[in-house]
Amino acid sequence: RFAMVLGANASGKSTLLSAFNFIKFFIKDLKKDNSQKTGVIPFAFDDSITSQPSVFDLEYFLDDVMYDYHLELTSHEVIAEALSYYPNNRKVMLFERRKDNNGMTLSFNSSLNLQDVQKQNLAVRCLNNTSLFSAKQTLNLPMPLVDSAMVALSKDIMQEIKPQSDLFAYATNFLH
C-alpha cells in the first residue's frame, strides 16, 4: 500500500501525519505512574484551545470490517477512549472508558468474555495517562478483536518520513 498527503503549505499535512504517529506511540506506551504526561501536544496557535482536550477519531478497515477508535485526552490524562467495530454494518462497542465525577468507568462488550477479575485487573493497570491497549499488554488476556485492532493501529499505519528521518533505521524497522 502507498498513501500520499498533498496540500498547500501550512494546510495541516504535517499535523495530520504527526497525529497518526502520536496514536501509534500512545497505544504502546506504558507509563510507570500517573505523574507522567500522556505525550499529546495541544494545538499551539489558538490560546482558547490549548486548555481543551485533544480528540482523535480514527476509522479504518480490517478484513473488510470498519473499526472506530476514539481517544480524548489532555497532556495529563485520558478523558475518553473507545473501540467499536461494525460487523454486518451494525456498531458494536468493544470497550469504552470515560472519566466522570466518580473517576474512570470502564466497560467491555460481553462478547469479549472477560471475567470480573480480569476486568478489575485491567482497570487497575489502566492508569489515567495510558491507553487501555498499553495496559492490556501487561496482562495475558486473550481478546482477539481488540488485539487485531491494536496491531492495525500500531503496525499498519506507516511511520512518518521527514527530511531528517534516518532512512536506514526506517528500512531496517520496516523489514523486521
Secondary structure in CASP SS format (residue, H / E / C, confidence):
PFRMAT SS
TARGET T0000
AUTHOR 0000-0000-0000
METHOD secondary structure of the structure
MODEL  1
R C 1.00
F C 1.00
A C 1.00
M C 1.00
V C 1.00
L C 1.00
G C 1.00
A C 1.00
N C 1.00
A C 1.00
S C 1.00
G C 1.00
K H 1.00
S H 1.00
T H 1.00
L H 1.00
L H 1.00
S H 1.00
A H 1.00
F H 1.00
N H 1.00
F H 1.00
I H 1.00
K H 1.00
F H 1.00
F H 1.00
I H 1.00
K H 1.00
D C 1.00
L C 1.00
K C 1.00
K C 1.00
D C 1.00
N C 1.00
S C 1.00
Q C 1.00
K C 1.00
T C 1.00
G C 1.00
V C 1.00
I C 1.00
P C 1.00
F C 1.00
A C 1.00
F C 1.00
D C 1.00
D H 1.00
S H 1.00
I H 1.00
T H 1.00
S C 1.00
Q C 1.00
P C 1.00
S E 1.00
V E 1.00
F E 1.00
D E 1.00
L E 1.00
E E 1.00
Y E 1.00
F E 1.00
L E 1.00
D C 1.00
D C 1.00
V E 1.00
M E 1.00
Y E 1.00
D E 1.00
Y E 1.00
H E 1.00
L E 1.00
E E 1.00
L E 1.00
T C 1.00
S C 1.00
H C 1.00
E C 1.00
V E 1.00
I E 1.00
A E 1.00
E E 1.00
A E 1.00
L E 1.00
S E 1.00
Y E 1.00
Y C 1.00
P H 1.00
N H 1.00
N H 1.00
R C 1.00
K C 1.00
V E 1.00
M E 1.00
L E 1.00
F E 1.00
E E 1.00
R E 1.00
R E 1.00
K E 1.00
D E 1.00
N C 1.00
N C 1.00
G E 1.00
M E 1.00
T E 1.00
L E 1.00
S E 1.00
F E 1.00
N C 1.00
S H 1.00
S H 1.00
L H 1.00
N C 1.00
L C 1.00
Q C 1.00
D H 1.00
V H 1.00
Q H 1.00
K H 1.00
Q H 1.00
N H 1.00
L H 1.00
A H 1.00
V H 1.00
R H 1.00
C C 1.00
L C 1.00
N C 1.00
N C 1.00
T C 1.00
S C 1.00
L H 1.00
F H 1.00
S H 1.00
A H 1.00
K H 1.00
Q H 1.00
T C 1.00
L C 1.00
N C 1.00
L C 1.00
P C 1.00
M C 1.00
P H 1.00
L H 1.00
V H 1.00
D H 1.00
S H 1.00
A H 1.00
M H 1.00
V H 1.00
A H 1.00
L H 1.00
S H 1.00
K H 1.00
D H 1.00
I C 1.00
M C 1.00
Q C 1.00
E C 1.00
I C 1.00
K C 1.00
P C 1.00
Q C 1.00
S C 1.00
D C 1.00
L H 1.00
F H 1.00
A H 1.00
Y H 1.00
A H 1.00
T H 1.00
N H 1.00
F H 1.00
L H 1.00
H C 1.00
END
